[in-house]
Amino acid sequence: MERGDFGHFLSLYTPDRLPVGRRLRNIMDRIVFCIEGYDDDPREIHSIPEIRRFLFGLPRRLAVLALLLQT
């Protein structure tokens, strides 16, 4: 994450690998990110720059991600 390497994630969720129609709708709002390695950091997760850069960079790399993220 700190290196900004989206390779593994993007390989799993490329548009050609996503389902279509009802199957796509069934996975919308289902992706949850679990971030490890910051348990001892006193800052709130949303205020850690490395995490913010990673998460805000994802939609630019994969537009369909906006449909899949749990809000």
N, CA, C and O atoms as a GROMACS GRO file, in nm:
protein
  284
    1MET      N    1   0.082  -0.118   0.000
    1MET     CA    2   0.000   0.000   0.000
    1MET      C    3   0.087   0.125   0.000
    1MET      O    4   0.060   0.219  -0.076
    2GLU      N    5   0.188   0.128   0.082
    2GLU     CA    6   0.271   0.248   0.091
    2GLU      C    7   0.345   0.277  -0.039
    2GLU      O    8   0.379   0.392  -0.066
    3ARG      N    9   0.369   0.173  -0.119
    3ARG     CA   10   0.435   0.193  -0.248
    3ARG      C   11   0.335   0.233  -0.356
    3ARG      O   12   0.374   0.266  -0.468
    4GLY      N   13   0.207   0.230  -0.323
    4GLY     CA   14   0.105   0.263  -0.422
    4GLY      C   15   0.090   0.156  -0.528
    4GLY      O   16   0.050   0.184  -0.641
    5ASP      N   17   0.122   0.033  -0.492
    5ASP     CA   18   0.114  -0.078  -0.587
    5ASP      C   19  -0.027  -0.135  -0.589
    5ASP      O   20  -0.069  -0.203  -0.496
    6PHE      N   21  -0.099  -0.107  -0.696
    6PHE     CA   22  -0.236  -0.153  -0.711
    6PHE      C   23  -0.243  -0.283  -0.791
    6PHE      O   24  -0.352  -0.334  -0.816
    7GLY      N   25  -0.130  -0.336  -0.831
    7GLY     CA   26  -0.124  -0.449  -0.923
    7GLY      C   27  -0.209  -0.568  -0.884
    7GLY      O   28  -0.290  -0.615  -0.964
    8HIS      N   29  -0.193  -0.617  -0.763
    8HIS     CA   30  -0.268  -0.737  -0.723
    8HIS      C   31  -0.418  -0.709  -0.721
    8HIS      O   32  -0.497  -0.786  -0.775
    9PHE      N   33  -0.456  -0.600  -0.659
    9PHE     CA   34  -0.598  -0.566  -0.651
    9PHE      C   35  -0.658  -0.550  -0.791
    9PHE      O   36  -0.763  -0.606  -0.820
   10LEU      N   37  -0.591  -0.476  -0.875
   10LEU     CA   38  -0.643  -0.451  -1.009
   10LEU      C   39  -0.650  -0.578  -1.092
   10LEU      O   40  -0.736  -0.591  -1.179
   11SER      N   41  -0.561  -0.671  -1.066
   11SER     CA   42  -0.566  -0.798  -1.141
   11SER      C   43  -0.691  -0.878  -1.104
   11SER      O   44  -0.739  -0.958  -1.185
   12LEU      N   45  -0.742  -0.857  -0.987
   12LEU     CA   46  -0.863  -0.928  -0.943
   12LEU      C   47  -0.992  -0.863  -0.993
   12LEU      O   48  -1.092  -0.932  -1.013
   13TYR      N   49  -0.989  -0.733  -1.013
   13TYR     CA   50  -1.111  -0.659  -1.045
   13TYR      C   51  -1.103  -0.582  -1.175
   13TYR      O   52  -1.154  -0.470  -1.183
   14THR      N   53  -1.042  -0.638  -1.276
   14THR     CA   54  -1.042  -0.573  -1.406
   14THR      C   55  -1.182  -0.586  -1.467
   14THR      O   56  -1.251  -0.684  -1.441
   15PRO      N   57  -1.223  -0.488  -1.547
   15PRO     CA   58  -1.358  -0.493  -1.604
   15PRO      C   59  -1.390  -0.624  -1.677
   15PRO      O   60  -1.504  -0.670  -1.674
   16ASP      N   61  -1.292  -0.683  -1.742
   16ASP     CA   62  -1.319  -0.808  -1.814
   16ASP      C   63  -1.338  -0.928  -1.721
   16ASP      O   64  -1.384  -1.033  -1.766
   17ARG      N   65  -1.304  -0.914  -1.594
   17ARG     CA   66  -1.320  -1.024  -1.498
   17ARG      C   67  -1.444  -1.007  -1.410
   17ARG      O   68  -1.482  -1.098  -1.337
   18LEU      N   69  -1.508  -0.890  -1.417
   18LEU     CA   70  -1.626  -0.866  -1.335
   18LEU      C   71  -1.749  -0.930  -1.398
   18LEU      O   72  -1.759  -0.939  -1.520
   19PRO      N   73  -1.842  -0.975  -1.314
   19PRO     CA   74  -1.967  -1.026  -1.368
   19PRO      C   75  -2.049  -0.912  -1.429
   19PRO      O   76  -2.015  -0.795  -1.413
   20VAL      N   77  -2.155  -0.946  -1.496
   20VAL     CA   78  -2.243  -0.845  -1.555
   20VAL      C   79  -2.385  -0.866  -1.505
   20VAL      O   80  -2.418  -0.970  -1.448
   21GLY      N   81  -2.468  -0.766  -1.528
   21GLY     CA   82  -2.609  -0.777  -1.496
   21GLY      C   83  -2.634  -0.802  -1.348
   21GLY      O   84  -2.574  -0.738  -1.261
   22ARG      N   85  -2.723  -0.895  -1.321
   22ARG     CA   86  -2.765  -0.926  -1.183
   22ARG      C   87  -2.647  -0.971  -1.097
   22ARG      O   88  -2.640  -0.938  -0.979
   23ARG      N   89  -2.557  -1.047  -1.156
   23ARG     CA   90  -2.441  -1.094  -1.078
   23ARG      C   91  -2.354  -0.977  -1.032
   23ARG      O   92  -2.301  -0.979  -0.921
   24LEU      N   93  -2.340  -0.875  -1.117
   24LEU     CA   94  -2.265  -0.755  -1.078
   24LEU      C   95  -2.341  -0.680  -0.968
   24LEU      O   96  -2.282  -0.636  -0.870
   25ARG      N   97  -2.470  -0.668  -0.986
   25ARG     CA   98  -2.552  -0.597  -0.886
   25ARG      C   99  -2.540  -0.665  -0.748
   25ARG      O  100  -2.541  -0.598  -0.646
   26ASN      N  101  -2.530  -0.796  -0.746
   26ASN     CA  102  -2.521  -0.870  -0.620
   26ASN      C  103  -2.392  -0.842  -0.544
   26ASN      O  104  -2.388  -0.861  -0.422
   27ILE      N  105  -2.288  -0.798  -0.611
   27ILE     CA  106  -2.162  -0.769  -0.540
   27ILE      C  107  -2.142  -0.621  -0.514
   27ILE      O  108  -2.044  -0.582  -0.450
   28MET      N  109  -2.234  -0.537  -0.562
   28MET     CA  110  -2.222  -0.394  -0.536
   28MET      C  111  -2.235  -0.368  -0.387
   28MET      O  112  -2.313  -0.435  -0.319
   29ASP      N  113  -2.159  -0.272  -0.335
   29ASP     CA  114  -2.155  -0.239  -0.192
   29ASP      C  115  -2.102  -0.353  -0.108
   29ASP      O  116  -2.141  -0.366   0.008
   30ARG      N  117  -2.016  -0.436  -0.162
   30ARG     CA  118  -1.969  -0.554  -0.089
   30ARG      C  119  -1.820  -0.554  -0.058
   30ARG      O  120  -1.774  -0.636   0.022
   31ILE      N  121  -1.743  -0.465  -0.117
   31ILE     CA  122  -1.599  -0.466  -0.092
   31ILE      C  123  -1.569  -0.386   0.034
   31ILE      O  124  -1.612  -0.272   0.050
   32VAL      N  125  -1.494  -0.448   0.123
   32VAL     CA  126  -1.451  -0.384   0.246
   32VAL      C  127  -1.298  -0.398   0.251
   32VAL      O  128  -1.245  -0.506   0.230
   33PHE      N  129  -1.230  -0.289   0.278
   33PHE     CA  130  -1.085  -0.292   0.289
   33PHE      C  131  -1.044  -0.310   0.435
   33PHE      O  132  -1.090  -0.237   0.523
   34CYS      N  133  -0.960  -0.406   0.458
   34CYS     CA  134  -0.901  -0.426   0.591
   34CYS      C  135  -0.754  -0.390   0.579
   34CYS      O  136  -0.680  -0.450   0.501
   35ILE      N  137  -0.712  -0.293   0.655
   35ILE     CA  138  -0.576  -0.242   0.646
   35ILE      C  139  -0.500  -0.280   0.772
   35ILE      O  140  -0.540  -0.245   0.883
   36GLU      N  141  -0.390  -0.351   0.752
   36GLU     CA  142  -0.309  -0.396   0.864
   36GLU      C  143  -0.179  -0.318   0.871
   36GLU      O  144  -0.136  -0.259   0.772
   37GLY      N  145  -0.119  -0.318   0.986
   37GLY     CA  146   0.012  -0.257   1.003
   37GLY      C  147   0.008  -0.120   1.067
   37GLY      O  148   0.113  -0.059   1.090
   38TYR      N  149  -0.111  -0.071   1.098
   38TYR     CA  150  -0.123   0.062   1.158
   38TYR      C  151  -0.191   0.056   1.295
   38TYR      O  152  -0.237   0.158   1.346
   39ASP      N  153  -0.196  -0.063   1.353
   39ASP     CA  154  -0.266  -0.080   1.481
   39ASP      C  155  -0.206   0.005   1.594
   39ASP      O  156  -0.279   0.050   1.683
   40ASP      N  157  -0.077   0.027   1.590
   40ASP     CA  158  -0.011   0.104   1.695
   40ASP      C  159  -0.004   0.253   1.664
   40ASP      O  160   0.047   0.332   1.744
   41ASP      N  161  -0.054   0.292   1.548
   41ASP     CA  162  -0.055   0.433   1.508
   41ASP      C  163  -0.172   0.502   1.579
   41ASP      O  164  -0.286   0.458   1.565
   42PRO      N  165  -0.146   0.608   1.654
   42PRO     CA  166  -0.253   0.673   1.730
   42PRO      C  167  -0.351   0.753   1.643
   42PRO      O  168  -0.459   0.789   1.690
   43ARG      N  169  -0.315   0.780   1.518
   43ARG     CA  170  -0.403   0.859   1.431
   43ARG      C  171  -0.524   0.776   1.387
   43ARG      O  172  -0.519   0.653   1.381
   44GLU      N  173  -0.631   0.847   1.356
   44GLU     CA  174  -0.747   0.781   1.296
   44GLU      C  175  -0.706   0.733   1.157
   44GLU      O  176  -0.626   0.798   1.089
   45ILE      N  177  -0.760   0.621   1.116
   45ILE     CA  178  -0.720   0.559   0.989
   45ILE      C  179  -0.737   0.656   0.871
   45ILE      O  180  -0.656   0.656   0.778
   46HIS      N  181  -0.840   0.737   0.875
   46HIS     CA  182  -0.867   0.831   0.764
   46HIS      C  183  -0.770   0.948   0.760
   46HIS      O  184  -0.768   1.023   0.663
   47SER      N  185  -0.688   0.964   0.864
   47SER     CA  186  -0.594   1.075   0.866
   47SER      C  187  -0.450   1.033   0.835
   47SER      O  188  -0.359   1.116   0.839
   48ILE      N  189  -0.428   0.906   0.804
   48ILE     CA  190  -0.294   0.858   0.773
   48ILE      C  191  -0.270   0.877   0.623
   48ILE      O  192  -0.340   0.816   0.542
   49PRO      N  193  -0.174   0.961   0.585
   49PRO     CA  194  -0.154   0.997   0.444
   49PRO      C  195  -0.135   0.877   0.351
   49PRO      O  196  -0.189   0.877   0.240
   50GLU      N  197  -0.059   0.777   0.392
   50GLU     CA  198  -0.034   0.662   0.305
   50GLU      C  199  -0.164   0.588   0.273
   50GLU      O  200  -0.185   0.543   0.160
   51ILE      N  201  -0.250   0.575   0.371
   51ILE     CA  202  -0.378   0.507   0.350
   51ILE      C  203  -0.469   0.592   0.263
   51ILE      O  204  -0.535   0.540   0.173
   52ARG      N  205  -0.472   0.720   0.287
   52ARG     CA  206  -0.556   0.810   0.206
   52ARG      C  207  -0.513   0.806   0.059
   52ARG      O  208  -0.598   0.796  -0.030
   53ARG      N  209  -0.382   0.813   0.034
   53ARG     CA  210  -0.334   0.810  -0.104
   53ARG      C  211  -0.375   0.680  -0.173
   53ARG      O  212  -0.418   0.681  -0.289
   54PHE      N  213  -0.361   0.570  -0.102
   54PHE     CA  214  -0.395   0.441  -0.160
   54PHE      C  215  -0.545   0.434  -0.192
   54PHE      O  216  -0.583   0.401  -0.305
   55LEU      N  217  -0.627   0.463  -0.095
   55LEU     CA  218  -0.772   0.450  -0.115
   55LEU      C  219  -0.826   0.551  -0.216
   55LEU      O  220  -0.912   0.517  -0.297
   56PHE      N  221  -0.778   0.674  -0.212
   56PHE     CA  222  -0.827   0.773  -0.308
   56PHE      C  223  -0.772   0.748  -0.448
   56PHE      O  224  -0.829   0.795  -0.546
   57GLY      N  225  -0.662   0.676  -0.456
   57GLY     CA  226  -0.605   0.645  -0.587
   57GLY      C  227  -0.676   0.530  -0.658
   57GLY      O  228  -0.668   0.519  -0.780
   58LEU      N  229  -0.743   0.444  -0.584
   58LEU     CA  230  -0.810   0.328  -0.644
   58LEU      C  231  -0.914   0.365  -0.748
   58LEU      O  232  -0.909   0.310  -0.859
   59PRO      N  233  -1.009   0.453  -0.719
   59PRO     CA  234  -1.111   0.482  -0.821
   59PRO      C  235  -1.054   0.536  -0.952
   59PRO      O  236  -1.111   0.513  -1.059
   60ARG      N  237  -0.945   0.608  -0.944
   60ARG     CA  238  -0.882   0.658  -1.068
   60ARG      C  239  -0.828   0.542  -1.150
   60ARG      O  240  -0.823   0.551  -1.273
   61ARG      N  241  -0.788   0.436  -1.084
   61ARG     CA  242  -0.732   0.320  -1.153
   61ARG      C  243  -0.840   0.224  -1.201
   61ARG      O  244  -0.821   0.152  -1.299
   62LEU      N  245  -0.952   0.223  -1.132
   62LEU     CA  246  -1.057   0.126  -1.163
   62LEU      C  247  -1.192   0.193  -1.137
   62LEU      O  248  -1.242   0.192  -1.024
   63ALA      N  249  -1.249   0.251  -1.241
   63ALA     CA  250  -1.372   0.329  -1.226
   63ALA      C  251  -1.487   0.249  -1.168
   63ALA      O  252  -1.568   0.302  -1.092
   64VAL      N  253  -1.497   0.121  -1.202
   64VAL     CA  254  -1.608   0.040  -1.154
   64VAL      C  255  -1.601   0.018  -1.003
   64VAL      O  256  -1.699  -0.024  -0.942
   65LEU      N  257  -1.488   0.047  -0.943
   65LEU     CA  258  -1.472   0.029  -0.799
   65LEU      C  259  -1.575   0.112  -0.722
   65LEU      O  260  -1.621   0.069  -0.616
   66ALA      N  261  -1.610   0.227  -0.772
   66ALA     CA  262  -1.706   0.313  -0.703
   66ALA      C  263  -1.839   0.240  -0.682
   66ALA      O  264  -1.909   0.266  -0.584
   67LEU      N  265  -1.873   0.151  -0.771
   67LEU     CA  266  -1.997   0.074  -0.758
   67LEU      C  267  -1.987  -0.036  -0.655
   67LEU      O  268  -2.087  -0.078  -0.597
   68LEU      N  269  -1.865  -0.084  -0.632
   68LEU     CA  270  -1.846  -0.202  -0.548
   68LEU      C  271  -1.818  -0.169  -0.402
   68LEU      O  272  -1.840  -0.253  -0.314
   69LEU      N  273  -1.769  -0.050  -0.376
   69LEU     CA  274  -1.728  -0.017  -0.240
   69LEU      C  275  -1.845  -0.005  -0.146
   69LEU      O  276  -1.950   0.051  -0.180
   70GLN      N  277  -1.828  -0.057  -0.028
   70GLN     CA  278  -1.929  -0.044   0.077
   70GLN      C  279  -1.915   0.094   0.139
   70GLN      O  280  -1.805   0.135   0.175
   71THR      N  281  -2.025   0.164   0.152
   71THR     CA  282  -2.018   0.299   0.209
   71THR      C  283  -2.071   0.303   0.349
   71THR      O  284  -2.073   0.410   0.411
   0.00000   0.00000   0.00000
